[in-house]
Amino acid sequence: MRKKDFWSGLVLVLSALAFLAASLRLPWRDTGYDWFGSPGFVPAIVACFLSLCGIRLMLPQYAWAAC
């Protein structure tokens, strides 16, 4: 099961990196809003959380037993 978790986590991290790259290509300054109102802000946050979930899957279970 750990092997499948690792590969699933890797897929999540790679897709999150693709989402992050796409969100960085969206306009950040030319929208007339502040930085937190830009169209690429929320997808960047979602991509970061998705990559954290993927990293959590890739780490072994015993690494989280102490937490």
C-alpha positions in Angstrom: 0.0 0.0 0.0 2.9 2.4 0.7 4.1 2.1 -2.9 0.7 3.2 -4.2 0.6 6.0 -1.7 4.0 7.2 -2.9 3.0 7.2 -6.6 -0.4 8.9 -5.8 1.4 11.5 -3.8 3.9 12.1 -6.6 1.0 12.6 -9.1 -0.6 15.1 -6.7 2.6 17.0 -6.3 3.3 17.1 -10.1 -0.2 18.2 -10.8 0.0 20.9 -8.1 3.2 22.2 -9.7 1.4 22.4 -13.0 -1.5 24.3 -11.4 1.0 26.6 -9.7 2.8 27.3 -12.9 -0.5 28.1 -14.6 -1.6 30.4 -11.8 1.7 32.3 -12.0 1.0 32.9 -15.7 -2.3 34.7 -14.9 -2.1 38.5 -14.4 -1.1 39.6 -10.9 -0.7 43.3 -11.2 -2.7 44.6 -14.3 -6.1 43.7 -12.9 -6.8 47.0 -11.0 -7.1 45.1 -7.7 -4.7 44.6 -4.9 -2.4 41.6 -4.9 -4.9 39.5 -3.0 -7.6 40.2 -5.6 -5.6 39.0 -8.5 -7.0 36.0 -10.5 -3.9 33.9 -9.9 -3.9 34.1 -6.1 -6.5 31.5 -5.2 -5.3 28.9 -7.6 -1.8 29.4 -6.2 -3.1 28.7 -2.7 -5.0 25.7 -3.8 -1.9 24.4 -5.6 0.2 24.8 -2.4 -2.3 22.9 -0.3 -2.6 20.2 -2.9 1.2 19.8 -3.0 1.2 19.6 0.8 -1.3 16.7 0.6 0.8 15.0 -1.9 3.9 15.3 0.2 2.0 13.9 3.1 1.1 10.9 1.1 4.7 10.4 0.0 6.2 10.4 3.5 6.1 7.1 5.4 3.4 6.6 8.0 5.9 6.1 10.8 7.2 9.6 10.2 3.8 11.0 11.3 3.3 8.7 14.3 5.1 11.1 16.7 2.9 14.0 15.8 
